[in-house]
Amino acid sequence: MDNLPEACIAHILSFTSPPEACRLSCISSSFLSAAVSDALWNSFIPPDCLSFLSPPPSFPSKKDLFLSLSQQPRLIDNGLKSFWLDKFSGAKCFMLSSRSLYIVWGDTPVYWTWLSVPESRFTEVAELRDVCWLELGGYINTRLLSPSTLYAAYLVFKLTAHTKGLKNKPAEVSIGIAGNKSKRFVYLVPREAQSRAIPLENLNQQYPNKRADGWLEIELGDFFNEGIDDQELEMTVFKLTGKWKRGLVIEGLEIRPKRT
């Protein structure tokens, strides 16, 4: 293998993944040279990703650019969305801020309020004050996503000390293209914070997980993006009961590759 040209080795490594390319760089000096080459890391960077960023960032190498885009989400679309690359695959990831979502009664101050919190990447988030009809969701065009990639969507949120009406009742969530959506039921309150024992039939239901950034997330479902059609992917959280609900803080909807 050491007798192969660097460009040939870089082309071979392009069929692996960024972490695998880094590990393979330890094989020999020839692999090391190919593993840090711009030709290799350019293959891991989606060709249109720099079009999201204004002005385009400048880095000494394509590897540095990839590492930056995979480690630090960038605000795009006038701060309404954020964008980054998945460090394991190079696939594009997005978060839609609460301001870019449709939230039933979201513009009515008696039901929802908008505030700034230091732990959010966006300038404002939506806090549920008091509603009995809870429904929110968002859209993203499939052409923005990486092709031939299995994605999962997540609601990213927090619960306040005054949370009410969200325990013990699952919410219906869905993801998909119009006419072809998958639905499931999830809980918005972590299992350990439920106010009473969970029935046996509900033990396998989905509950929120805590993220490294301190927020909670709950998976809404997954979607395989073939990358053929130009369609709108819809993600929805729907919970309609007679109980009044409050104390839910929405940062946004995140869509990223699903690891299996």
N, C-alpha and C positions, 0 to 999 in steps of 0.2 A: 504493500500500500504506500510505503514511503516514496516509491518511485513514480507515483502518480502526480500530475501537476496539481498545484494548490487549488485551482479553479475546479478541477474534477472532484477533489475531496470535498470542497465546499458544496458542490452540487449534490453529492451523496448525503452530506449532513443535513441538507435542506429538507430531506424526506423524514427527518427525525423531529424533535421538538426542541425548544430553547434549553430546557434543563438537560436533555440528553446530549445536546451539542456541547454544553459546558463540561459534562462528564467525559465525553469522548475526547476532549482536548487534552486529557491526561495521558492518552495512549502514546503519543510521540510528538516530536517537534513539528512534524508535517501537519498532524492533526491540530496542534495548537495554533499554528499559523492560519489554517483554514477556518478554525472555530472562532477566530476573532475578526475574520475578514468582513468587509462591508457587503460583499456579494452574498454571504451566508445570512447575515442579520437582516439584509434588505428583503430576503425571501420570507422572513418571519413577520415583517411589518406589512399590514394591508396597504395596497397601493393608494387607496383614497383617504387614509386616516389623517394625513396632514391637511386635507381640505377642510376638516372640522376645526382646525386651530388657526387663529389669527392673532398675531402674525405667526407663521410656522416657526417652531423652535429650532435653534441651531446647536448642534452637538459635534464634537470632534470625530465621532464614529457612529455608524448605524447601531452598533451594540449599545452605546451610551444612550442613543435615542430610544431604543427599545426598552432598556431598563427604566428610563425616566417615565415613559408612557405606561409602563406596567406597574410602577410603584406609586405614582401620584395622579389621581383623577384630575382632568382638566375641565373647567367649566366651558360650555359651548352654548350656542343658541341664546345669546344675551343672558346667560346665567340660569336658564331654565332647565338645562340638562347638564350632566357631566359624562365624560368619555374617558376610557382607558383601555389598555390591552390586557388580556389574560396572560399572566406570566408563564403558564404551562403550555399554551397553544398559540398565542398571538392573536386569538380571535378578539373581535371588537366587543366591548362591554359598555352599557349605558345605564344611567340612572335618570329617571324623569322626576323632576322636583314636584312637590305638592302643588306648586303654582301652575304646572303644565298639565295637571290631571283634571278630570271632571269630577267634582265633588258636589253631590246633591245638597243644596242649601249652603254651599261653601261661601257665597258672597253675602250671606245674611249674618251680621255680627252677633245676633242673639243665639245662633246655633254654632257658628264656627268663628274662631278668631285667628288672626295671622300675627306671628311674632318671630323675633330673631333669637336664636339660641347659639351660643359659641361652639357647641359640638357639632353643628350641622355644616356641611360644605356649601349650602345654599344660604342666601340672604334672609330667607324667611321660611317658616314651616307652618302647617295648619294644625290648630288644636281644637278638638271637639269640645264644645261647651255643653250642649244639651240637644240631642235629637232622638226621635224614636225611629226614624228612617235613616239608616246608614247605608250609603252606596257611593262608591268611588271607583275610578279606573283610569286607564290611560291607553294611548295608542303609540305604536312605533312602526314605521314602514320597514318591511322585511328586506328591502334593498340596502338598508343601513347596516344590517347584520351580516356576519360572516357566513358564506355559503357552506353547505354540507356540515352544519354544526348543530348539535343538540343543545338548546338553550333552556334555562329555567328562569322563571320570573319570581320575584320576591317583593312583598310589601315590607318596607323598612319603617319602623315606628318605635315609639316609646309609650309607656303608660305612666300617668301621673299618680300622685298619692291620693287623688280624689276620683280615681277610676270607678265608674259605676255602670252596671247594666251589661257588662261584657263577659262576665264569668259564666261558666257552665253552659253557655249557648254557642254552638258552632256557627261560623259564618260560611256562606257559600262563596266560593271563589272559582274563577274560570280563566282560561287562556286559549287563544286560537284565532283563526280567521273566521269572519262572519259565515255562519252556516256550518262550521266545523270546529266547535269549541269543546274542550274537555272541562268537566266540572268536578269539584270535590268539596268536602267540608273540612274546615280547619278551625282551631281555636286561636283567638287573639291574646288570651291570657295564658302564661306559662303553666304547665301542669302543677307545679308545686304551689302556685298562687291561687288555684281554684278554691272556691269557698266550701266545697263539699267533696266527698269521695266521688271519684270518676267511675261511672258504670263500666262493667267489664266490656260491654260492646264498644265502648269508646276509647279503650286503652291504646288501640292502634291508630287513633286519629293523629293528625299532625299538630304539633305545638310549636310555639316560637323558640328560636335559639338566639342566644346573645352573641353579637358580633364583636370583633376586636375593637371597633370604634365606639362601643358602648350602647349602640342601638340594638333593638330586637329585629328579627326578620322571620317571616313565615313564607314558605314556598307556596305559590299559587298553582303550580303545575309546570309542565315542560312542553317544548315545541321544537320540532326538527325543521330547521330552515334549509330547504333545498337550494335556495338561491336562484330559482328559475323565474318565479313570478314577482311582480311588483304589487304587494298587497299590504293591507293594514293589519297588524297583529294587535289584538285587544286583550288587555288584562283587567280583570274586574274583581272587586270585593263587594259583596252584597249581603246585608244582614237586616232583615225587616222583621221586627217583633213589636209587641206592645210596650216593651220596656223602654224607658228613656235611658240614654247612654251618654257618658261623658268621660273625659280624661284620656283621650287617645290623641297622641301627637304624631302626625304623619310627616316623614321626611320625603318619601317618594316611592317609586316603583323601580326596582333594579332588575336588569336582565343581563345574564352572564352565562357562559358555557356551563353545562351541568357535568360534573365529574361523576363517573360511574365506577 
